[in-house]
Amino acid sequence: MYTDIKVGYSCNNNCTHCVIEPIKVSLQDGDESIDSSTDTVKTFIDEACDRGSDSVVLTGGEITIRNDFHELVHYALSKGLKVTIQTNARKLAKPEMLSFLDNTPKIQFIVAIHGPTADIHDRVTRVPNSFNQTVLSIENLIKHKNAEVCGKLVISKVNRTQLRDTVEFLANLGITRIMMAFPHAEDFPEEVFKAVVPTYKDVQKHVIDALDFARDNSLKLEFETIPLCILKERPEYWKNSLDIKYMLYGSDDQAFIQATGEDELKDWEKLRKQIKTKGEQCNLCVLDKVCEGPWTEYVDCFGHEEFEPVTDPAVVEMI
């Protein structure tokens, strides 16, 4: 069991697809702090231990820009927890920022990179030179014996045609595991939503191209919130779906979320299903029980027409 701890909403990027931006704005409008204190985050870590979590994901916002970054990581490790850090990693471009790893157990870093070039990535982050800093950080992390690096790519209208090239770029850096996510744009203003979120029809070919490249080069490329019917012509890739993993094994790997500005601890295994929506035609699909469907806000904007049920029961064996 693990707990996802969102330490706050301050960030040195300004990504177009950022799902936490509306939360950050809401806190600021209410004159509330957008970041948890050191003591509060340590309390979150203690509570994770009390619930029986054996690992934590430390994320934000951007945790590496906090002055207490190293302190919080070491505190979690001192509790016997496995630690994953979700980050844009820009601050880790300086080698001295990695000295805290010299005497630690292995730590996993999930590093966000959203394009194979500075032009594409920096258009997503809206911060000049962010690509170069993240790439240098990845190179530093890969060299360190106590760091394990996973790439994270969020699909958007900016990078959708470059998914395969981004996977290849990450592979050339030495990353062998990559996660590709469809954007979660809950509470986005309509004009922002339409500028950021592509349709599944628009990304289908590019997702398959990326999966083909990963297969041919022995990479582990997983994806989330891409309904299985979108890949019905390539059922061999259904097993790459993180949604299937969550649906089949989530109860054995329960995830909780603790976040700045939120009083209620959230059970992500339950919440995630509540903010996704499937149409009536999904009841006819043989994969209905293992497919979570798209985000609700996607259906509100684009409807259910893209989603065609898979009706051949023989293909169930593909998962």
N, C-alpha and C positions, 0 to 999 in steps of 0.2 A: 504494500500500500504506500502511496506517496501523497505528499501535499505540495501544491503549487502556491508558492508565496510571492505575491506581487508587492514588492517593497515600496512602490510608489509609481508616480507617473511622469516624473522629470525624465527627459530624454535629450540626447544630443543629435538625434535625427528627427525628421518631421515627415514620416512616410505617408504617402497619399492614402494607403490602405489601412492606416492605424485604427484598430477597433476601439482602443482605449481613449482616443481623443475626446469623444463626447463625455466620458466619465471625468476626465481631467478638467474640461471646461465647466462641468456641473459643480465640481468641488471648488473651483476658482470663483464661480459666480456666487457660491454660498459662503465665500470667504473662509474656506476650510483649507487645511494643508493638503498638498497633493502628494506628499511623501510621508511615510511612517518614520518615527524616530528609531534610533538604534535599539533602545529598550523594547519598543513595540515589536520590532522584527524578531528580536530574541524571544519575546513571549510567544510569537507565532511559531517559532521553531520548537519551543518547549511544548506547546500544545500539540504540534505534529507528533512529537514523541509520545505524548500522553495518549493520543489516539491509536498508537501502534504503527505509525508510518515508519518505514525503514529507509525512506529517501525523501529528499526535497528538491524541488525545482525553484531556484532563485531567479526572479525575473522582475520586470518593471512594466513600463518605462525602461530605463537603462540602468542596471545595477552597478555597472563598472564605473560610473561617474560619481558615485557616492564616496565620501571620504572614509566611510566605515566599511567599504567593500570587502577588504581583506579580513577585517575583524568578524564580519558576519559569516563569511565562508568558514573561517577557522572555528567559529562558535558551533556551526552546524556539524562540522567534522568531529568536534569534541564530544558531541552527543551520540556519536557512532552512526550518523546518517550518511548515506551515499548522497553526493551532491551533483546536481546538474545546474549549469548556469546558462540561461537563455539570454543572448546578447547580440549587439551589432559589432562588438569586439573592438571598436575603433580605439578605445583607450589602451588596449593591450598591444598597440603597435610599438610601444616603448618597451624594450626587453625587461627593464627593471620592474615593470608592472607584473611580470610573471614570476618574480622571485618567491612569492608566497607559495608557489607550487613545488618548490624544491624538496620539501619534506612532508608532502601530503600523500594520501591514497590517490588513485587515479580519479580525476574529475572530468565529467563530460561537459563540453561546451557546444551548445546548439547555436551556430552562428548564422545570422541572417544576411544573405546576399541575394540580390534581386535582379541580376543581369550579368552578362559576360563581359561588359565593358563599363567604363566610367560613365559614359553618356547615358546608358540605360539605367544603371543602378542609381546614379545621382539624381536622375529625373524622378525616381521613385522616392528616394530619401529626402529630396529637395535640400541637400546639403553638399556644396562643392567639396571635392576631394574625399568624400566619405568612402568611396569605392577603394581608393588607394590605401587608405588607413585600414579598412577591414581586410583587404588582401594581405597586407603586411602582417597584421595580427594573426591571420590564419597560418601564414608561413611560420611565425614564431611559435604558435601553439603546436603545430604538427611536429616541430623539432623537439618539443619537451616530452620527456618520458612519462610524465604524470598527467598529460592532457590527452583527451580523446575528443576528436572534432567531428561533429555532424553538421551538414549544411542544411539551411532552411530557406526555402524559396516560396514567396507568396505570389501567386499568379495575379496579374492585373492587365488592364488594357495597354499599359506601357510596355510590358515585357512578354506578352503572351506568345509572340512569334519567335521568341528567343529562348524558349524553355530548354530545348535540346542543347543549344549552345551554352546555356548557363550550367547545365549538368556536366557537359564536357569540360568547361572551364574549371569547375570545382574538382572534377576528377584529376585534371592536370595539376591542381594544387596538392593532390594527395588525399582528398576526401573520398571515402568509399561508401558512406551512408548519407543519403540526402532525403529530406522530407519536402514534399511539394503540396502547398495548401491553397484551396480556393478561398478567396477573401471573404471574411466575415464582416459585413458592413452594417451591422445593427445600429440604428439611430443616426445614420448618415443623412445629411440634407440631400434632397433629391438630386440636385445638380452635381453634388460630389459623388453620390452613388453611381450615377450614369457615366461620370467621367472615369471612374475607377474600375467598376465591375463589368467584365465581359460576359457574354452568354456561354453556356457550355458548348453550344454548336460552334462558336468561334474558337474555342480552345481545344476541342476534341482532337484534331489532327496533331496539334503541337504537343499535347500530352502524350499521345501515342508515340510520336517521334522521340520524345525524351525517354520514355519507357523502353523503346527499342534500343536506343543507345546504351542505356544502363544495362540491359540484358546482355548485349553483345560485348560489354566491357566489364562484366562481373561486378557491377555496382548494385548496392541495395537502395533502390529508389521507391519510397513509399509515398502515398498521397492520401489526403483527407478531404471529405465533403465533395467528392466527385462521385455521384450516384453510379452504381454498377451498370445501369442500362446505357449510360453514355459511352461505355466501353464494351457494349454487347458484341461487337464484331471482333473483339480481342479478349475473350474471357480468360486467357492465360494470365492476364494482368490483374484480375480481380483479387488475387491473393496479396497484391501489393497495397491493398486498401487498409488504412489504419482504422476506418470505420468498422470493417469486419472484425479486426482485432478487438476493438472496444466492445462490439456487440457480443462476441463469443467469449471474451476473456475479461471484460471490464470488472465483473464482480470479484475477480481474484486480484485485481490491481486497482482497487478503489482510489479515486482521485478527489481530493478536496482542494478548495481554493480559499485562501485568506488574502484579503486585499485592503489597501489603504482606503479609508473613507466608507467602508462597508461593515456594518455591524454583524451581518449574518454570514456564517461559514457556509459555503456552497458545495454541495455534492455534485461534482462535474459530470459524473456518470448519469445522473438524473437530469440535471439542468440542460446538458447538451441536447438531449432528445426533445426537450420542451421547446427549444428555439430552432428546431428543424421541422419541416412540413412536407408531407407526402400527399399526393392526390389520390382520388378514388381508384384510378387505374393501377396504382401500386398494389392494391389488394389482389390483383390478378397475377402478380409477378412471383415466380418461384423463389426469388431472392429477397422477398419482402422482409423476412425476419432478420436478415443480416445486413440490410441496407438502411441507413438512417435517413437518407434523402438530403435535399439541399437546405440551406439556411432559409428561414421563414421570409426574411426580407427579400431574398432572391425571387421567391414565388410571388410575393406581393408585387414585384416590379415586372417580372417576365412571364408569370403564369406557369402552368404545368405541362404545356404542350410538348416540350422537348423530351419528356420522360415516357418512354414506351416500355411496357412490361416485357420481361423475359419469360417466355412460356414453356420452353423446352426443359423438362425436369432433368434430363440427362446432363445438362451443363452444371448442375449443382456440384458435381464431382470436381469441377475446376477450382473450387475453393477448399 
